[in-house]
Amino acid sequence: MKKLPFLLLALASANAFAQTGKPEKLIQYVKPIIGTQRMGHTYPGSTVPFGMVQLSPETDTISYDQNGKYNPDVYKYCAGYQYDDKTIVGFSHTHFSGTGHSDLGDILIMPTTGKLQLNPGTADKPLSGYRSAFSHKNELSEANYYKVKLDDHNITAELTTTTRVGIHQYTFPASDQSHIILDMMAGIYNYPEKNVWTYLRVVNDSTVIGWRQTNGWARTRQLYFAISFSKPFSGHGFKNYVSGSVYRGFWGKFNQTKNFPEIAGRQIKAWFDFKTTEGEKIKLKVALSPVSMDNALANMKAEAQGWDFDKFKQAGQQQWEDELHKIVIDTKSKTEKENFYTGMYHALINPTLYADLNGEYKGLDQNVHKAEGFNNYTTFSLWDTYRALHPLFNIVDPDRNKDMIKSMLAHYDQSPEHMLPVWSNSGNENWCMSGYHAVAVIADAVVKGNADFDTNKALEACVATARHRDYEGIGEYMDKGYIPDERSGVSVSSTLEYAYDDWAIAQMAKKLGREDIYQEFIKRSQNYKNVYDPKVGFMRPKLADGTFRKNFDPLTTINQGFIEGNAWNYTLFVPQDPKGLINIMGGNQRVVRYLDSLFTMQLPDKFFAETEDITRDGIIGNYVHGNEPSHHVAYLYNWTDKPWKTQERIRMILKKMYGPTPDGLGGNDDTGQMSAWYIFSTLGFYPFAPGADTYAIGSPAIDNAVINLAGGKTFKITVKNQGDKNVYIKKIELNGKPLEGLSIKHSDIMNGGELVFYMSSSHAK
Amino acid sequence: MKKLPFLLLALASANAFAQTGKPEKLIQYVKPIIGTQRMGHTYPGSTVPFGMVQLSPETDTISYDQNGKYNPDVYKYCAGYQYDDKTIVGFSHTHFSGTGHSDLGDILIMPTTGKLQLNPGTADKPLSGYRSAFSHKNELSEANYYKVKLDDHNITAELTTTTRVGIHQYTFPASDQSHIILDMMAGIYNYPEKNVWTYLRVVNDSTVIGWRQTNGWARTRQLYFAISFSKPFSGHGFKNYVSGSVYRGFWGKFNQTKNFPEIAGRQIKAWFDFKTTEGEKIKLKVALSPVSMDNALANMKAEAQGWDFDKFKQAGQQQWEDELHKIVIDTKSKTEKENFYTGMYHALINPTLYADLNGEYKGLDQNVHKAEGFNNYTTFSLWDTYRALHPLFNIVDPDRNKDMIKSMLAHYDQSPEHMLPVWSNSGNENWCMSGYHAVAVIADAVVKGNADFDTNKALEACVATARHRDYEGIGEYMDKGYIPDERSGVSVSSTLEYAYDDWAIAQMAKKLGREDIYQEFIKRSQNYKNVYDPKVGFMRPKLADGTFRKNFDPLTTINQGFIEGNAWNYTLFVPQDPKGLINIMGGNQRVVRYLDSLFTMQLPDKFFAETEDITRDGIIGNYVHGNEPSHHVAYLYNWTDKPWKTQERIRMILKKMYGPTPDGLGGNDDTGQMSAWYIFSTLGFYPFAPGADTYAIGSPAIDNAVINLAGGKTFKITVKNQGDKNVYIKKIELNGKPLEGLSIKHSDIMNGGELVFYMSSSHAK
């Protein structure tokens, strides 16, 4: 066949993917740099899907100052990195992605040349310490590969990982004064009492092992590690920074600062000396374990044999390819693929694996446990992730989601409070945010048939948690049907969250044939009505005596009884019963008007000043996309007579709230929830109320997509007449038949099939 | 037969023991109160032989003051108790016996009535805190049983133990305000940084578990525990005493002070509330583990089922009876039996078992290990105990001694410095004192045929330790034959100690047929000659250039190159070669005169002011019995022409240095070494140089004795014509034949047999 120009053009377009040809590498569209500027709080470094290690550069961390005073800037460094910064402090091995509070930043490594400096220096005077200036021009961030030039030391740093091992490759200049610094005092959200203990042992001139204990967001957390150097160091040193009344005992017999085999204390730094020739590469392997140094060594031995850096990079990137290929999309532009696959990436890096290869992990009860029959996970930011992230896993990573639930059930077994996790990391509950949304994650999986765990035991755990009277007003909620304003600063949002969680429990109970539990919790799920004030048309704090709080401002987020939000957004938080909500709000017309106002009103400046976690970019009108309680809101029109408004809003939010740039996220990614919202909404449907087996239809932004399911099935989404203005849906067909209503079922997807959207630039009235 | 008065008298005498009758209970002679006043540093509380728990009252502990300044009084409380004190602070579960430095004092429990007070108060104002006044009149201290009335609370406290569990029985008055306080901030040798972390979990209203980490003499030490209450508490509370910049996070959602299931932090106290009726008894079981809370619970379940306090007391006391019966003595007075059996008691409470019932322990390398084929021990105060304590074990507890050596070899395997222990406790080396005397313990066992461990591996460990060039001048010692004064403040005593240790290695090498090692170390064993200055007739610090230090005072213990001693005593420290020593000192006459002077000279007052660890009572003339380097000295006359002086001195030392009173020990008991000296010397022989299989003859103070050996053999000692003045030996027969010379062999004892002494009140010239 004659090669025609248009064929070449076709091949060159972003739609070069064809069922007949080799699938394109999707990793090219993953840009971990997205969200690293300002509010996204993502990190640009390396990790594999759900990996235990997140090896990434710190541009600063900011601690509490020397007087122990909180520095509000610490918040910017939840992920340790801000795109606008000009220096890199070092590379540490654990990071949260997209959180609004933080911890971790363990085991900071920094390669340097020249005179040894053990303090990190400051951003404005990098040469005063070991940090280095750098430029984004000399920085590269891919899935499981990060590279940057450290200008002040003339060192090129490359990072990759396996599941439990961080691998560094440093290209040095010629120098007699090359060092690798191990700063065990460094951490994210550091403060004077954070470092509890550090132990280091130099086993030989290329092996270092140790552990540290911290008291941070995770209250009692130990992390064990092993470091292997590709080249023996010529010498090493330790420094203990705790002064004053410390019992040093007879350790004074030794010169522990130079070439001594061990050190222990609260504030420790170490360094390793080398002579390097021009272009010489020194590599490090840093293996982690939650249990022991021996386990860290075993993890390293099993996962990271040898020193072939590229091999480890490729292996991790292949893991990413495999995950990304679970949803293959066609889009008109590269931008949408970058948003989508970076979103997939951000959605598939948490929760994180938290166990050694032998299955051992440190449990919530401070004991070592061995996970039998599941992989243990942690980093459950459940207030965020029950909404779309875990529902996404039920489609693309169902087995992992079952393991995550088993991890939550183990947490429950180990919990002194006998509760499922609220916000947990590294064998510690930190109680952040509100609600008991683990029940929604579990219910959603059970209802969708993705549950090989003991579902009755799981139901007991959900019920016990939801009946924990002492926790955050649950007792009053059970007795009165709402949380009184006097009891809690977030009485309204918590009442609404509990009502939704209770509905999820009821769905699960129904699925399991537990009529008694169903009745108890379906009744509780109606409690949202108790905090609605029809006089003002908003959810509103209610006192113990039954009256609504007098002074009330539906715009402000401060002290109105809502967590991280205002009445305008939260009033809509009834995903379990949109018809009921519309009813109490006065019917379709009033709700449509309310929603329209939400998306178009102008906010006063004071609103932005007082509200954390979002920027102007995270808000459309008064609709706060940057924070999770509103994530279902744009779909709410589906239950009115104007569903076309959902389609319009969704397409607008996709365009406005997400971009393939460092500041492309309008709010914290929240361990993948923001990204999962993008994934679903781009495909055209959204898990409006996890715990239901249905998805609300939105408006697909793709040309077409294939979800590659386990067992070889596929769910194809075809979009006819797609276009930037063609946001409205004329018709939908599911497996060749017209779709009634605006939802599809989970089984529709998981059985395989085809969903065809017919788009239009106009809509019904 | 007519019962005659004299028969009754005979029966009533202390010699009522007869081979034909029931053996008398020996535990009646054990008075743990001996040594609790002033320097002995023993504790009056409960423990079983070599038990992991030492449950004993604290009368004070004294910390560094609030400004972190060292308080010299802290030294008095190495065992937590001083007889002269009038108040009891509480009862804690771990204590050293007789040390000169300290740690432990973990898990302090105090029962109280009345208003809850969480601070301990002060000795002069006991009512200001939870401590209580008490009187010795209402105090009873036996082996494995302690009882005292707490006057301020009107509570009677009784303590007993099993190997791993401390058992408390408190008899309360009627009160609505009865409490049991758990003070996790308390400890012995406390100071501001000592408490690293504490975790507590209230599992239910009668079970509490937890762990603590401390940084003290043991640098990185974790202790896990489980507490079971015989009666449920009606409520409990926690208090966290760390103020200032601490991240408390969202734990603020809970009222953690009252009835909350868990707490963690650096400085924690807890309390448990009860209502009690008159005479009501509440019991506690406190199980320890070096590994985990689960292991502590398992230890408790296996060792301490039920609540029969007397049963546990009896079982432990029966263990004591069994140990004490290994040597059965007849003496004229009860006093000597009290000294002897209290000495046996103090000798058989260390080293301490350090492993859970499942064999697990925390090793020197911070990893959990499982002891296979041995029981793991700790508390190796080797500078003291190699001299007579471990030699005593080779006779009465040979299997345990083998296990202790296996524990030391495991320590060596785990040691980052590749050394045998120097002074180790709880999986930590603390490097206290000098020498590498573990080699003497191992050599002594090997030479005496008590070694089922890998003896060649053990020899390698000894050799590696003795060749550790960087440690305390060993390198210089190896190169020059002595440690130069410039290198070490204890250059002379260390040189002497190394020379002796090296000789012990040589004996072991010879026994194992390792001629190369033998030659190397027998040569080193002569190094003592290098620090003898014939001009002054003393061992003396020598500089690197070979000259002796100019300014030198043989009387003072300060800065003369000796550890805890002076030249007068240390010059005699050549137990491996007494003939060689006599030779360089100028012959028998001069040495006899030297020894006589040592025992009779008057010391200036300044000597007492400057010297720790001993009192005037610990010194005879200038002979410092209160400290170990002199323990072989009185036997030295045996190598001169006047061995009768040894016999005289020994009997005098026995009488002067030991008494059945609270201040009956003239110096620190040093984890049993002082007591072991008494045991041997009372029986009439002493392990003059461990590593030799011989014992030097002294002068027996008993009427007769039987050593009951393993396998049913006995070694009988019969003393004819015994008497206070009859200290001199006319003749000795071993198994019916006259004994040549003044020593017996280890095999003479262990094969069974009879040694007969014929005493006299006069001696040869």
Interface residues (C-beta under 8 A of the other chain):
Chain A: Y64 G68 K69 Y189 Y191 P192 E193 K194 V196 W197 Y199 R201 V202 V203 W211 Q213 N215 G216 W217 R219 T220 V242 G244 S245 V246 Y247 G249 F250 W251 K253 F254 P261 E262 A264 G265 R266 S292 M293 D294 D365 Q366 N367 V368 P416 E417 W423 N430 W431 C432 D470 Y471 E472
Chain B: Y64 G68 K69 Y189 Y191 P192 E193 K194 V196 W197 Y199 R201 V202 V203 W211 Q213 N215 G216 W217 R219 T220 V242 G244 S245 V246 Y247 G249 F250 W251 K253 F254 P261 E262 A264 G265 R266 S292 M293 D294 D365 Q366 N367 V368 P416 E417 W423 N430 W431 C432 D470 Y471 E472
